[in-house]
Amino acid sequence: MSRAERRAKARARAKHRERLERREKGRRGVISPRLYRLITLALVGVLVLSLAGWGIAGYVSGRAAATKVLKVVNGQSITQAELTTRANVIRFLYGLSNIDADTMAGLLEGLVDEVLIQAEAERRGLVVSDEDLAAAEEANTRTLEVLYGSALRITAQRLRLGLSRDDLTSYQRIRIYEGKLYEDVTAGVTATEEEILALYEEYKEALGQQGLSLEEARDTLAQEVTTTKRGEVYTEFLEGLRAEAVITDPQPGAG
């Protein structure tokens, strides 16, 4: 996940979840849960059929026209349509009303990284299985249910943003590729005794106030050191991929 996506997630987490949960609880208090579920399922069907007639067709037409090339990575183009789709995926997943310019720029750089990440993962023989995608979709569904509260609202927001299920699957696939590549690249990274002791000395006073000795805190300290080192190793690895790649901006008027 790119820095821009992490910032977007942080912005969205508490405020939107609390607001939407309150709204959903208020609505469910009016009718019985069973009747509510039946109405929700019926309305989803009506919404999908109506949007299929005009909303989706208009979106597909608009997206087909958005072919402006923003970046070219090792010969592979990244278009405005792809960036817009990614921004809408982030808006959908985290309940954001909009994406600011700085975050959009970060998302574009994230798409550049993803071209390199997928190519390197495939070169190493890493595979995203159907089981991987199913697990990711299940986890994603639970999060969306908390965020939006009902199947109707989830579907309505997805269609309102012009997102297909394939758009969401593509996003999940690259996230899984990234996770597998991260594990592969950093598998041999561990914390040394010297690093654990150094971190302990840094937080010795605070740990002592909690009544924790070095031995009691050792596993936590080792995990913290390892996580930090793995992040540094992976970041350096990505920078190496970028340094070796051919990344260009299109000429004015191209695309």
C-alpha positions, -999 to 999 in steps of 0.1 A, spaced: 0 0 0 14 34 -10 19 63 14 -10 81 -3 -33 51 4 -22 49 40 -30 86 45 -64 82 29 -72 52 51 -61 72 82 -84 101 73 -114 79 68 -113 54 96 -130 68 127 -152 97 114 -170 78 86 -174 46 105 -191 63 135 -214 85 114 -226 56 91 -231 32 120 -253 58 138 -273 64 106 -278 26 100 -289 19 136 -314 47 134 -329 32 102 -330 -3 115 -349 8 145 -380 17 123 -386 -18 109 -378 -54 119 -344 -68 110 -360 -95 88 -381 -70 69 -352 -47 65 -331 -75 49 -359 -84 25 -363 -47 15 -326 -43 11 -323 -73 -13 -352 -62 -33 -339 -27 -37 -304 -39 -47 -320 -58 -76 -340 -28 -87 -309 -5 -84 -287 -28 -104 -313 -32 -132 -319 5 -135 -282 14 -135 -275 -13 -161 -297 6 -185 -281 40 -184 -256 47 -156 -231 19 -163 -233 24 -200 -225 61 -196 -196 53 -173 -181 28 -197 -183 53 -225 -166 80 -204 -139 57 -192 -131 45 -227 -124 81 -237 -100 87 -207 -70 73 -225 -45 101 -217 -12 85 -208 3 98 -175 33 75 -171 51 48 -191 69 22 -170 91 -3 -189 69 2 -220 36 -2 -200 13 29 -200 -6 42 -170 -36 62 -181 -58 88 -166 -86 62 -165 -65 39 -144 -56 67 -120 -93 78 -117 -103 42 -111 -77 38 -83 -88 70 -67 -124 58 -67 -114 24 -53 -98 42 -24 -128 64 -19 -151 34 -19 -130 13 4 -125 40 30 -156 61 26 -140 92 13 -159 120 -4 -129 132 -24 -92 128 -30 -69 158 -28 -43 167 -54 -13 156 -32 -30 122 -26 -37 118 -63 0 124 -71 9 98 -45 -16 73 -60 0 78 -95 35 70 -80 19 40 -64 7 27 -97 42 31 -111 55 9 -82 28 -16 -88 39 -22 -124 73 -30 -111 60 -51 -81 38 -73 -102 65 -79 -128 91 -88 -101 67 -110 -82 59 -129 -114 96 -132 -122 101 -148 -88 73 -173 -94 49 -158 -69 13 -165 -76 -20 -150 -65 -44 -179 -60 -82 -180 -61 -80 -188 -24 -59 -157 -18 -85 -135 -36 -114 -152 -18 -99 -145 16 -92 -109 7 -128 -104 -6 -142 -119 26 -121 -95 48 -130 -66 25 -167 -74 27 -166 -73 65 -150 -39 65 -175 -25 39 -204 -38 60 -191 -18 90 -185 12 68 -217 13 49 -241 -8 70 -260 -27 43 -257 -45 10 -278 -18 -7 -255 10 3 -224 -10 -6 -237 -17 -40 -251 18 -45 -218 35 -36 -197 11 -58 -219 18 -88 -221 55 -81 -183 56 -83 -184 36 -116 -165 6 -101 -169 -29 -114 -162 -60 -93 -132 -66 -116 -118 -32 -105 -119 -43 -69 -104 -77 -77 -76 -61 -96 -68 -39 -66 -69 -69 -42 -46 -88 -65 -19 -62 -66 -21 -59 -28 -16 -96 -25 13 -96 -49 28 -68 -28 24 -88 4 40 -119 -11 69 -99 -26 75 -82 7 76 -116 25 100 -130 -1 123 -100 -1 125 -97 37 123 -133 47 159 -134 60 157 -102 80 160 -107 118 168 -87 149 203 -90 164 210 -91 201 228 -58 198 198 -42 182 174 -55 208 196 -42 236 199 -8 219 161 -5 216 157 -16 252 181 11 264 161 37 245 128 27 262 143 13 294 127 40 317 92 36 301 94 -2 303 105 0 339 75 21 348 53 -7 334 72 -32 355 87 -49 324 123 -63 324 144 -69 294 135 -106 292 98 -98 296 99 -72 268 124 -91 246 99 -106 221 82 -73 216 115 -55 212 127 -81 187 94 -78 167 97 -40 166 133 -41 154 125 -67 128 95 -48 115 115 -16 112 144 -34 94 121 -52 70 104 -20 61 138 -4 54 150 -34 33 118 -35 13 119 3 6 155 0 -5 145 -29 -28 117 -9 -44 140 20 -49 164 -4 -67 135 -16 -90 128 20 -98 164 28 -105 166 -1 -130 133 7 -147 126 30 -176 100 54 -163 89 83 -186 63 110 -188 45 113 -221 53 141 -244 29 171 -243 -2 162 -264 6 124 -264 -21 99 -254 
